[in-house]
Every structure is written in C-alpha cells, then in structure tokens.
Amino acid sequence: MPGMDGMEAARQIKRVAPKTEILFLTQHDELPTIRQAFGVGARGYVVKSDAGKELIPAIHAVRAKHQYLNRRFAEQL
C-alpha cells in the first residue's frame, strides 16, 4: 500500500470508526505480524496463499463479529 502499511491503516480506521471490522488479506504468515494485526484491532487474518479456501468463510465470520484465523496459526498463538 502506498503511503502507509496495513497496520497503520488499521490503527487509523479503528481510531475514526471503532466499530469497523477489519480483515487482513496479506502475504505475511509470520506469527509476530499476525499478533500485531490482532493487536491493532483486526477481527480476521487470511494469508493470500490460503485465500481460495478461506477468504469467504473469513468474511462471514468477521461479518458475524467472530474472529477468524487459520487453524495452523491459531494453534501456535
């Protein structure tokens, strides 16, 4: 993203519209990055390599105000 990264965008979105649900779609699959995303207010996190099977369920989960994270990461957090 030009101008700012996703973490800063999420911070700013939550600051001006705190009820907004945030779902990250990213190439980053490192645990510290995932923790940071949830720390800035994300409700869900999908890695692009898994998007084909996970993006739609993630959207539904986040829309229903549930957290979404691939099981392989959830077990490590």
HTML snippet that shows the backbone in 3Dmol.js (N, CA, C, O; Angstrom):
<script src="https://3Dmol.org/build/3Dmol-min.js"></script>
<div id="view" style="width:600px;height:400px;position:relative"></div>
<script>
const pdb = `
ATOM      1  N   MET A   1       0.846  -1.178   0.000  1.00  0.00           N
ATOM      2  CA  MET A   1       0.000   0.000   0.000  1.00  0.00           C
ATOM      3  C   MET A   1       0.892   1.242   0.000  1.00  0.00           C
ATOM      4  O   MET A   1       1.754   1.396   0.865  1.00  0.00           O
ATOM      5  N   PRO A   2       0.687   2.087  -0.934  1.00  0.00           N
ATOM      6  CA  PRO A   2       1.490   3.318  -0.954  1.00  0.00           C
ATOM      7  C   PRO A   2       1.083   4.267   0.177  1.00  0.00           C
ATOM      8  O   PRO A   2      -0.103   4.446   0.455  1.00  0.00           O
ATOM      9  N   GLY A   3       2.070   4.863   0.813  1.00  0.00           N
ATOM     10  CA  GLY A   3       1.784   5.867   1.838  1.00  0.00           C
ATOM     11  C   GLY A   3       1.747   5.351   3.256  1.00  0.00           C
ATOM     12  O   GLY A   3       2.172   6.050   4.177  1.00  0.00           O
ATOM     13  N   MET A   4       1.244   4.135   3.457  1.00  0.00           N
ATOM     14  CA  MET A   4       1.226   3.547   4.807  1.00  0.00           C
ATOM     15  C   MET A   4       1.044   2.044   4.681  1.00  0.00           C
ATOM     16  O   MET A   4       0.599   1.543   3.648  1.00  0.00           O
ATOM     17  N   ASP A   5       1.391   1.337   5.740  1.00  0.00           N
ATOM     18  CA  ASP A   5       1.199  -0.115   5.702  1.00  0.00           C
ATOM     19  C   ASP A   5      -0.158  -0.490   6.297  1.00  0.00           C
ATOM     20  O   ASP A   5      -0.873   0.361   6.828  1.00  0.00           O
ATOM     21  N   GLY A   6      -0.495  -1.748   6.203  1.00  0.00           N
ATOM     22  CA  GLY A   6      -1.791  -2.222   6.681  1.00  0.00           C
ATOM     23  C   GLY A   6      -2.001  -2.032   8.166  1.00  0.00           C
ATOM     24  O   GLY A   6      -3.121  -1.772   8.607  1.00  0.00           O
ATOM     25  N   MET A   7      -0.943  -2.158   8.942  1.00  0.00           N
ATOM     26  CA  MET A   7      -1.074  -1.978  10.395  1.00  0.00           C
ATOM     27  C   MET A   7      -1.475  -0.541  10.720  1.00  0.00           C
ATOM     28  O   MET A   7      -2.363  -0.303  11.539  1.00  0.00           O
ATOM     29  N   GLU A   8      -0.816   0.405  10.075  1.00  0.00           N
ATOM     30  CA  GLU A   8      -1.149   1.812  10.319  1.00  0.00           C
ATOM     31  C   GLU A   8      -2.543   2.129   9.796  1.00  0.00           C
ATOM     32  O   GLU A   8      -3.287   2.876  10.431  1.00  0.00           O
ATOM     33  N   ALA A   9      -2.900   1.575   8.660  1.00  0.00           N
ATOM     34  CA  ALA A   9      -4.256   1.781   8.138  1.00  0.00           C
ATOM     35  C   ALA A   9      -5.294   1.258   9.118  1.00  0.00           C
ATOM     36  O   ALA A   9      -6.300   1.922   9.369  1.00  0.00           O
ATOM     37  N   ALA A  10      -5.058   0.071   9.678  1.00  0.00           N
ATOM     38  CA  ALA A  10      -5.991  -0.495  10.658  1.00  0.00           C
ATOM     39  C   ALA A  10      -6.088   0.386  11.898  1.00  0.00           C
ATOM     40  O   ALA A  10      -7.181   0.606  12.420  1.00  0.00           O
ATOM     41  N   ARG A  11      -4.961   0.886  12.368  1.00  0.00           N
ATOM     42  CA  ARG A  11      -4.982   1.794  13.532  1.00  0.00           C
ATOM     43  C   ARG A  11      -5.847   3.023  13.250  1.00  0.00           C
ATOM     44  O   ARG A  11      -6.678   3.416  14.070  1.00  0.00           O
ATOM     45  N   GLN A  12      -5.639   3.611  12.095  1.00  0.00           N
ATOM     46  CA  GLN A  12      -6.388   4.824  11.761  1.00  0.00           C
ATOM     47  C   GLN A  12      -7.875   4.529  11.568  1.00  0.00           C
ATOM     48  O   GLN A  12      -8.725   5.312  11.990  1.00  0.00           O
ATOM     49  N   ILE A  13      -8.183   3.410  10.934  1.00  0.00           N
ATOM     50  CA  ILE A  13      -9.589   3.038  10.754  1.00  0.00           C
ATOM     51  C   ILE A  13     -10.263   2.862  12.103  1.00  0.00           C
ATOM     52  O   ILE A  13     -11.360   3.379  12.315  1.00  0.00           O
ATOM     53  N   LYS A  14      -9.627   2.140  13.022  1.00  0.00           N
ATOM     54  CA  LYS A  14     -10.216   1.910  14.343  1.00  0.00           C
ATOM     55  C   LYS A  14     -10.348   3.207  15.137  1.00  0.00           C
ATOM     56  O   LYS A  14     -11.268   3.359  15.940  1.00  0.00           O
ATOM     57  N   ARG A  15      -9.428   4.135  14.909  1.00  0.00           N
ATOM     58  CA  ARG A  15      -9.487   5.414  15.621  1.00  0.00           C
ATOM     59  C   ARG A  15     -10.691   6.240  15.165  1.00  0.00           C
ATOM     60  O   ARG A  15     -11.385   6.828  15.996  1.00  0.00           O
ATOM     61  N   VAL A  16     -10.944   6.291  13.861  1.00  0.00           N
ATOM     62  CA  VAL A  16     -12.035   7.137  13.366  1.00  0.00           C
ATOM     63  C   VAL A  16     -13.368   6.404  13.269  1.00  0.00           C
ATOM     64  O   VAL A  16     -14.426   7.033  13.280  1.00  0.00           O
ATOM     65  N   ALA A  17     -13.320   5.076  13.175  1.00  0.00           N
ATOM     66  CA  ALA A  17     -14.551   4.284  13.068  1.00  0.00           C
ATOM     67  C   ALA A  17     -14.373   2.995  13.869  1.00  0.00           C
ATOM     68  O   ALA A  17     -14.206   1.921  13.290  1.00  0.00           O
ATOM     69  N   PRO A  18     -14.409   3.100  15.192  1.00  0.00           N
ATOM     70  CA  PRO A  18     -14.068   1.959  16.045  1.00  0.00           C
ATOM     71  C   PRO A  18     -14.942   0.715  15.867  1.00  0.00           C
ATOM     72  O   PRO A  18     -14.515  -0.383  16.223  1.00  0.00           O
ATOM     73  N   LYS A  19     -16.129   0.857  15.336  1.00  0.00           N
ATOM     74  CA  LYS A  19     -16.999  -0.311  15.155  1.00  0.00           C
ATOM     75  C   LYS A  19     -16.718  -1.055  13.843  1.00  0.00           C
ATOM     76  O   LYS A  19     -17.311  -2.102  13.586  1.00  0.00           O
ATOM     77  N   THR A  20     -15.830  -0.523  13.030  1.00  0.00           N
ATOM     78  CA  THR A  20     -15.484  -1.163  11.758  1.00  0.00           C
ATOM     79  C   THR A  20     -14.749  -2.471  12.014  1.00  0.00           C
ATOM     80  O   THR A  20     -13.829  -2.526  12.829  1.00  0.00           O
ATOM     81  N   GLU A  21     -15.157  -3.514  11.320  1.00  0.00           N
ATOM     82  CA  GLU A  21     -14.492  -4.813  11.422  1.00  0.00           C
ATOM     83  C   GLU A  21     -13.381  -4.871  10.381  1.00  0.00           C
ATOM     84  O   GLU A  21     -13.588  -4.492   9.228  1.00  0.00           O
ATOM     85  N   ILE A  22     -12.215  -5.339  10.776  1.00  0.00           N
ATOM     86  CA  ILE A  22     -11.053  -5.381   9.892  1.00  0.00           C
ATOM     87  C   ILE A  22     -10.623  -6.822   9.668  1.00  0.00           C
ATOM     88  O   ILE A  22     -10.450  -7.596  10.609  1.00  0.00           O
ATOM     89  N   LEU A  23     -10.456  -7.159   8.399  1.00  0.00           N
ATOM     90  CA  LEU A  23      -9.964  -8.467   7.979  1.00  0.00           C
ATOM     91  C   LEU A  23      -8.717  -8.229   7.138  1.00  0.00           C
ATOM     92  O   LEU A  23      -8.788  -7.590   6.088  1.00  0.00           O
ATOM     93  N   PHE A  24      -7.587  -8.735   7.590  1.00  0.00           N
ATOM     94  CA  PHE A  24      -6.337  -8.626   6.833  1.00  0.00           C
ATOM     95  C   PHE A  24      -6.298  -9.719   5.774  1.00  0.00           C
ATOM     96  O   PHE A  24      -6.607 -10.876   6.060  1.00  0.00           O
ATOM     97  N   LEU A  25      -5.919  -9.359   4.555  1.00  0.00           N
ATOM     98  CA  LEU A  25      -5.605 -10.291   3.485  1.00  0.00           C
ATOM     99  C   LEU A  25      -4.192  -9.934   3.063  1.00  0.00           C
ATOM    100  O   LEU A  25      -3.962  -8.871   2.488  1.00  0.00           O
ATOM    101  N   THR A  26      -3.253 -10.811   3.343  1.00  0.00           N
ATOM    102  CA  THR A  26      -1.846 -10.466   3.222  1.00  0.00           C
ATOM    103  C   THR A  26      -0.995 -11.655   2.809  1.00  0.00           C
ATOM    104  O   THR A  26      -1.431 -12.804   2.874  1.00  0.00           O
ATOM    105  N   GLN A  27       0.205 -11.364   2.391  1.00  0.00           N
ATOM    106  CA  GLN A  27       1.159 -12.426   2.073  1.00  0.00           C
ATOM    107  C   GLN A  27       1.970 -12.844   3.291  1.00  0.00           C
ATOM    108  O   GLN A  27       2.656 -13.865   3.251  1.00  0.00           O
ATOM    109  N   HIS A  28       1.905 -12.074   4.374  1.00  0.00           N
ATOM    110  CA  HIS A  28       2.739 -12.307   5.559  1.00  0.00           C
ATOM    111  C   HIS A  28       2.144 -13.406   6.437  1.00  0.00           C
ATOM    112  O   HIS A  28       0.980 -13.349   6.833  1.00  0.00           O
ATOM    113  N   ASP A  29       2.977 -14.413   6.732  1.00  0.00           N
ATOM    114  CA  ASP A  29       2.496 -15.519   7.567  1.00  0.00           C
ATOM    115  C   ASP A  29       3.346 -15.717   8.823  1.00  0.00           C
ATOM    116  O   ASP A  29       3.402 -16.816   9.375  1.00  0.00           O
ATOM    117  N   GLU A  30       4.003 -14.650   9.268  1.00  0.00           N
ATOM    118  CA  GLU A  30       4.825 -14.727  10.471  1.00  0.00           C
ATOM    119  C   GLU A  30       3.963 -14.447  11.703  1.00  0.00           C
ATOM    120  O   GLU A  30       3.141 -13.530  11.697  1.00  0.00           O
ATOM    121  N   LEU A  31       4.154 -15.234  12.749  1.00  0.00           N
ATOM    122  CA  LEU A  31       3.341 -15.078  13.969  1.00  0.00           C
ATOM    123  C   LEU A  31       3.414 -13.684  14.578  1.00  0.00           C
ATOM    124  O   LEU A  31       2.376 -13.167  14.989  1.00  0.00           O
ATOM    125  N   PRO A  32       4.588 -13.040  14.661  1.00  0.00           N
ATOM    126  CA  PRO A  32       4.600 -11.685  15.225  1.00  0.00           C
ATOM    127  C   PRO A  32       3.729 -10.706  14.435  1.00  0.00           C
ATOM    128  O   PRO A  32       3.100  -9.822  15.017  1.00  0.00           O
ATOM    129  N   THR A  33       3.695 -10.862  13.133  1.00  0.00           N
ATOM    130  CA  THR A  33       2.862  -9.988  12.299  1.00  0.00           C
ATOM    131  C   THR A  33       1.383 -10.263  12.545  1.00  0.00           C
ATOM    132  O   THR A  33       0.577  -9.334  12.606  1.00  0.00           O
ATOM    133  N   ILE A  34       1.034 -11.521  12.685  1.00  0.00           N
ATOM    134  CA  ILE A  34      -0.363 -11.890  12.959  1.00  0.00           C
ATOM    135  C   ILE A  34      -0.787 -11.338  14.313  1.00  0.00           C
ATOM    136  O   ILE A  34      -1.877 -10.781  14.443  1.00  0.00           O
ATOM    137  N   ARG A  35       0.064 -11.490  15.316  1.00  0.00           N
ATOM    138  CA  ARG A  35      -0.240 -10.933  16.648  1.00  0.00           C
ATOM    139  C   ARG A  35      -0.434  -9.420  16.569  1.00  0.00           C
ATOM    140  O   ARG A  35      -1.351  -8.868  17.177  1.00  0.00           O
ATOM    141  N   GLN A  36       0.434  -8.766  15.817  1.00  0.00           N
ATOM    142  CA  GLN A  36       0.340  -7.313  15.683  1.00  0.00           C
ATOM    143  C   GLN A  36      -0.986  -6.915  15.022  1.00  0.00           C
ATOM    144  O   GLN A  36      -1.619  -5.943  15.434  1.00  0.00           O
ATOM    145  N   ALA A  37      -1.396  -7.656  14.013  1.00  0.00           N
ATOM    146  CA  ALA A  37      -2.654  -7.342  13.326  1.00  0.00           C
ATOM    147  C   ALA A  37      -3.837  -7.400  14.292  1.00  0.00           C
ATOM    148  O   ALA A  37      -4.681  -6.505  14.296  1.00  0.00           O
ATOM    149  N   PHE A  38      -3.897  -8.441  15.102  1.00  0.00           N
ATOM    150  CA  PHE A  38      -4.981  -8.530  16.078  1.00  0.00           C
ATOM    151  C   PHE A  38      -4.821  -7.462  17.156  1.00  0.00           C
ATOM    152  O   PHE A  38      -5.811  -6.978  17.705  1.00  0.00           O
ATOM    153  N   GLY A  39      -3.594  -7.100  17.456  1.00  0.00           N
ATOM    154  CA  GLY A  39      -3.339  -6.051  18.442  1.00  0.00           C
ATOM    155  C   GLY A  39      -3.803  -4.666  18.007  1.00  0.00           C
ATOM    156  O   GLY A  39      -4.126  -3.826  18.846  1.00  0.00           O
ATOM    157  N   VAL A  40      -3.838  -4.425  16.699  1.00  0.00           N
ATOM    158  CA  VAL A  40      -4.302  -3.120  16.212  1.00  0.00           C
ATOM    159  C   VAL A  40      -5.786  -3.126  15.892  1.00  0.00           C
ATOM    160  O   VAL A  40      -6.327  -2.132  15.409  1.00  0.00           O
ATOM    161  N   GLY A  41      -6.447  -4.256  16.162  1.00  0.00           N
ATOM    162  CA  GLY A  41      -7.898  -4.273  16.028  1.00  0.00           C
ATOM    163  C   GLY A  41      -8.480  -5.170  14.958  1.00  0.00           C
ATOM    164  O   GLY A  41      -9.688  -5.136  14.726  1.00  0.00           O
ATOM    165  N   ALA A  42      -7.651  -5.978  14.293  1.00  0.00           N
ATOM    166  CA  ALA A  42      -8.195  -6.883  13.277  1.00  0.00           C
ATOM    167  C   ALA A  42      -9.102  -7.921  13.915  1.00  0.00           C
ATOM    168  O   ALA A  42      -8.874  -8.343  15.049  1.00  0.00           O
ATOM    169  N   ARG A  43     -10.113  -8.323  13.196  1.00  0.00           N
ATOM    170  CA  ARG A  43     -11.008  -9.393  13.639  1.00  0.00           C
ATOM    171  C   ARG A  43     -10.639 -10.696  12.934  1.00  0.00           C
ATOM    172  O   ARG A  43     -10.929 -11.784  13.430  1.00  0.00           O
ATOM    173  N   GLY A  44      -9.977 -10.569  11.740  1.00  0.00           N
ATOM    174  CA  GLY A  44      -9.601 -11.751  10.995  1.00  0.00           C
ATOM    175  C   GLY A  44      -8.306 -11.554  10.237  1.00  0.00           C
ATOM    176  O   GLY A  44      -7.863 -10.431   9.997  1.00  0.00           O
ATOM    177  N   TYR A  45      -7.711 -12.675   9.867  1.00  0.00           N
ATOM    178  CA  TYR A  45      -6.418 -12.646   9.191  1.00  0.00           C
ATOM    179  C   TYR A  45      -6.351 -13.826   8.232  1.00  0.00           C
ATOM    180  O   TYR A  45      -6.473 -14.978   8.649  1.00  0.00           O
ATOM    181  N   VAL A  46      -6.156 -13.538   6.936  1.00  0.00           N
ATOM    182  CA  VAL A  46      -6.067 -14.567   5.909  1.00  0.00           C
ATOM    183  C   VAL A  46      -4.794 -14.334   5.103  1.00  0.00           C
ATOM    184  O   VAL A  46      -4.523 -13.221   4.652  1.00  0.00           O
ATOM    185  N   VAL A  47      -4.026 -15.394   4.933  1.00  0.00           N
ATOM    186  CA  VAL A  47      -2.825 -15.340   4.102  1.00  0.00           C
ATOM    187  C   VAL A  47      -3.251 -15.591   2.654  1.00  0.00           C
ATOM    188  O   VAL A  47      -4.056 -16.482   2.384  1.00  0.00           O
ATOM    189  N   LYS A  48      -2.710 -14.804   1.733  1.00  0.00           N
ATOM    190  CA  LYS A  48      -3.129 -14.891   0.335  1.00  0.00           C
ATOM    191  C   LYS A  48      -3.028 -16.302  -0.241  1.00  0.00           C
ATOM    192  O   LYS A  48      -3.863 -16.697  -1.055  1.00  0.00           O
ATOM    193  N   SER A  49      -2.025 -17.058   0.170  1.00  0.00           N
ATOM    194  CA  SER A  49      -1.885 -18.425  -0.355  1.00  0.00           C
ATOM    195  C   SER A  49      -3.049 -19.328   0.063  1.00  0.00           C
ATOM    196  O   SER A  49      -3.277 -20.366  -0.558  1.00  0.00           O
ATOM    197  N   ASP A  50      -3.784 -18.943   1.109  1.00  0.00           N
ATOM    198  CA  ASP A  50      -4.935 -19.713   1.591  1.00  0.00           C
ATOM    199  C   ASP A  50      -6.268 -19.083   1.206  1.00  0.00           C
ATOM    200  O   ASP A  50      -7.327 -19.608   1.550  1.00  0.00           O
ATOM    201  N   ALA A  51      -6.221 -17.965   0.499  1.00  0.00           N
ATOM    202  CA  ALA A  51      -7.437 -17.186   0.239  1.00  0.00           C
ATOM    203  C   ALA A  51      -8.484 -17.959  -0.552  1.00  0.00           C
ATOM    204  O   ALA A  51      -9.680 -17.758  -0.340  1.00  0.00           O
ATOM    205  N   GLY A  52      -8.069 -18.831  -1.451  1.00  0.00           N
ATOM    206  CA  GLY A  52      -9.031 -19.574  -2.258  1.00  0.00           C
ATOM    207  C   GLY A  52     -10.033 -20.360  -1.437  1.00  0.00           C
ATOM    208  O   GLY A  52     -11.199 -20.471  -1.816  1.00  0.00           O
ATOM    209  N   LYS A  53      -9.591 -20.904  -0.322  1.00  0.00           N
ATOM    210  CA  LYS A  53     -10.499 -21.697   0.512  1.00  0.00           C
ATOM    211  C   LYS A  53     -10.920 -20.976   1.790  1.00  0.00           C
ATOM    212  O   LYS A  53     -11.866 -21.406   2.450  1.00  0.00           O
ATOM    213  N   GLU A  54     -10.242 -19.895   2.150  1.00  0.00           N
ATOM    214  CA  GLU A  54     -10.517 -19.272   3.450  1.00  0.00           C
ATOM    215  C   GLU A  54     -11.141 -17.880   3.398  1.00  0.00           C
ATOM    216  O   GLU A  54     -11.716 -17.432   4.390  1.00  0.00           O
ATOM    217  N   LEU A  55     -11.041 -17.197   2.277  1.00  0.00           N
ATOM    218  CA  LEU A  55     -11.491 -15.806   2.271  1.00  0.00           C
ATOM    219  C   LEU A  55     -12.995 -15.672   2.528  1.00  0.00           C
ATOM    220  O   LEU A  55     -13.404 -14.850   3.347  1.00  0.00           O
ATOM    221  N   ILE A  56     -13.807 -16.454   1.854  1.00  0.00           N
ATOM    222  CA  ILE A  56     -15.264 -16.349   2.040  1.00  0.00           C
ATOM    223  C   ILE A  56     -15.656 -16.720   3.477  1.00  0.00           C
ATOM    224  O   ILE A  56     -16.410 -15.970   4.097  1.00  0.00           O
ATOM    225  N   PRO A  57     -15.178 -17.848   4.036  1.00  0.00           N
ATOM    226  CA  PRO A  57     -15.507 -18.132   5.438  1.00  0.00           C
ATOM    227  C   PRO A  57     -15.011 -17.037   6.393  1.00  0.00           C
ATOM    228  O   PRO A  57     -15.674 -16.733   7.385  1.00  0.00           O
ATOM    229  N   ALA A  58     -13.868 -16.456   6.097  1.00  0.00           N
ATOM    230  CA  ALA A  58     -13.343 -15.385   6.948  1.00  0.00           C
ATOM    231  C   ALA A  58     -14.248 -14.160   6.899  1.00  0.00           C
ATOM    232  O   ALA A  58     -14.530 -13.551   7.930  1.00  0.00           O
ATOM    233  N   ILE A  59     -14.699 -13.804   5.716  1.00  0.00           N
ATOM    234  CA  ILE A  59     -15.606 -12.661   5.578  1.00  0.00           C
ATOM    235  C   ILE A  59     -16.880 -12.907   6.375  1.00  0.00           C
ATOM    236  O   ILE A  59     -17.345 -12.021   7.092  1.00  0.00           O
ATOM    237  N   HIS A  60     -17.443 -14.097   6.255  1.00  0.00           N
ATOM    238  CA  HIS A  60     -18.671 -14.421   7.003  1.00  0.00           C
ATOM    239  C   HIS A  60     -18.429 -14.366   8.513  1.00  0.00           C
ATOM    240  O   HIS A  60     -19.260 -13.841   9.255  1.00  0.00           O
ATOM    241  N   ALA A  61     -17.310 -14.899   8.964  1.00  0.00           N
ATOM    242  CA  ALA A  61     -17.001 -14.891  10.399  1.00  0.00           C
ATOM    243  C   ALA A  61     -16.849 -13.470  10.916  1.00  0.00           C
ATOM    244  O   ALA A  61     -17.428 -13.116  11.943  1.00  0.00           O
ATOM    245  N   VAL A  62     -16.084 -12.667  10.222  1.00  0.00           N
ATOM    246  CA  VAL A  62     -15.848 -11.286  10.662  1.00  0.00           C
ATOM    247  C   VAL A  62     -17.142 -10.486  10.619  1.00  0.00           C
ATOM    248  O   VAL A  62     -17.414  -9.683  11.511  1.00  0.00           O
ATOM    249  N   ARG A  63     -17.923 -10.706   9.597  1.00  0.00           N
ATOM    250  CA  ARG A  63     -19.217 -10.004   9.487  1.00  0.00           C
ATOM    251  C   ARG A  63     -20.129 -10.355  10.670  1.00  0.00           C
ATOM    252  O   ARG A  63     -20.916  -9.524  11.123  1.00  0.00           O
ATOM    253  N   ALA A  64     -20.015 -11.589  11.162  1.00  0.00           N
ATOM    254  CA  ALA A  64     -20.813 -12.037  12.308  1.00  0.00           C
ATOM    255  C   ALA A  64     -20.146 -11.700  13.643  1.00  0.00           C
ATOM    256  O   ALA A  64     -20.582 -12.154  14.701  1.00  0.00           O
ATOM    257  N   LYS A  65     -19.076 -10.892  13.575  1.00  0.00           N
ATOM    258  CA  LYS A  65     -18.352 -10.434  14.757  1.00  0.00           C
ATOM    259  C   LYS A  65     -17.593 -11.557  15.469  1.00  0.00           C
ATOM    260  O   LYS A  65     -17.417 -11.525  16.687  1.00  0.00           O
ATOM    261  N   HIS A  66     -17.146 -12.552  14.691  1.00  0.00           N
ATOM    262  CA  HIS A  66     -16.315 -13.631  15.211  1.00  0.00           C
ATOM    263  C   HIS A  66     -14.900 -13.443  14.687  1.00  0.00           C
ATOM    264  O   HIS A  66     -14.694 -12.888  13.608  1.00  0.00           O
ATOM    265  N   GLN A  67     -13.941 -13.906  15.453  1.00  0.00           N
ATOM    266  CA  GLN A  67     -12.556 -13.867  14.977  1.00  0.00           C
ATOM    267  C   GLN A  67     -12.352 -14.967  13.955  1.00  0.00           C
ATOM    268  O   GLN A  67     -12.988 -16.020  14.002  1.00  0.00           O
ATOM    269  N   TYR A  68     -11.435 -14.689  13.018  1.00  0.00           N
ATOM    270  CA  TYR A  68     -11.080 -15.712  12.043  1.00  0.00           C
ATOM    271  C   TYR A  68      -9.569 -15.774  11.901  1.00  0.00           C
ATOM    272  O   TYR A  68      -8.906 -14.764  11.664  1.00  0.00           O
ATOM    273  N   LEU A  69      -9.048 -16.965  12.049  1.00  0.00           N
ATOM    274  CA  LEU A  69      -7.629 -17.206  11.852  1.00  0.00           C
ATOM    275  C   LEU A  69      -7.468 -18.671  11.479  1.00  0.00           C
ATOM    276  O   LEU A  69      -8.069 -19.547  12.100  1.00  0.00           O
ATOM    277  N   ASN A  70      -6.665 -18.930  10.478  1.00  0.00           N
ATOM    278  CA  ASN A  70      -6.388 -20.292  10.049  1.00  0.00           C
ATOM    279  C   ASN A  70      -5.944 -21.123  11.247  1.00  0.00           C
ATOM    280  O   ASN A  70      -5.173 -20.656  12.086  1.00  0.00           O
ATOM    281  N   ARG A  71      -6.431 -22.343  11.318  1.00  0.00           N
ATOM    282  CA  ARG A  71      -6.144 -23.220  12.456  1.00  0.00           C
ATOM    283  C   ARG A  71      -4.637 -23.417  12.673  1.00  0.00           C
ATOM    284  O   ARG A  71      -4.183 -23.514  13.813  1.00  0.00           O
ATOM    285  N   ARG A  72      -3.866 -23.476  11.585  1.00  0.00           N
ATOM    286  CA  ARG A  72      -2.415 -23.700  11.745  1.00  0.00           C
ATOM    287  C   ARG A  72      -1.739 -22.567  12.504  1.00  0.00           C
ATOM    288  O   ARG A  72      -0.729 -22.786  13.172  1.00  0.00           O
ATOM    289  N   PHE A  73      -2.291 -21.353  12.408  1.00  0.00           N
ATOM    290  CA  PHE A  73      -1.749 -20.233  13.170  1.00  0.00           C
ATOM    291  C   PHE A  73      -2.375 -20.153  14.558  1.00  0.00           C
ATOM    292  O   PHE A  73      -1.689 -19.845  15.533  1.00  0.00           O
ATOM    293  N   ALA A  74      -3.651 -20.423  14.651  1.00  0.00           N
ATOM    294  CA  ALA A  74      -4.357 -20.328  15.926  1.00  0.00           C
ATOM    295  C   ALA A  74      -3.729 -21.256  16.968  1.00  0.00           C
ATOM    296  O   ALA A  74      -3.628 -20.898  18.142  1.00  0.00           O
ATOM    297  N   GLU A  75      -3.317 -22.423  16.546  1.00  0.00           N
ATOM    298  CA  GLU A  75      -2.708 -23.382  17.469  1.00  0.00           C
ATOM    299  C   GLU A  75      -1.346 -22.907  17.968  1.00  0.00           C
ATOM    300  O   GLU A  75      -0.883 -23.359  19.016  1.00  0.00           O
ATOM    301  N   GLN A  76      -0.698 -22.003  17.233  1.00  0.00           N
ATOM    302  CA  GLN A  76       0.623 -21.512  17.611  1.00  0.00           C
ATOM    303  C   GLN A  76       0.573 -20.234  18.454  1.00  0.00           C
ATOM    304  O   GLN A  76       1.555 -19.871  19.102  1.00  0.00           O
ATOM    305  N   LEU A  77      -0.565 -19.565  18.439  1.00  0.00           N
ATOM    306  CA  LEU A  77      -0.678 -18.308  19.183  1.00  0.00           C
ATOM    307  C   LEU A  77      -1.015 -18.567  20.585  1.00  0.00           C
ATOM    308  O   LEU A  77      -1.152 -17.630  21.371  1.00  0.00           O
TER     309      LEU A  77
END
`;
const viewer = $3Dmol.createViewer("view");
viewer.addModel(pdb, "pdb");
viewer.setStyle({}, {cartoon: {color: "spectrum"}});
viewer.zoomTo();
viewer.render();
</script>
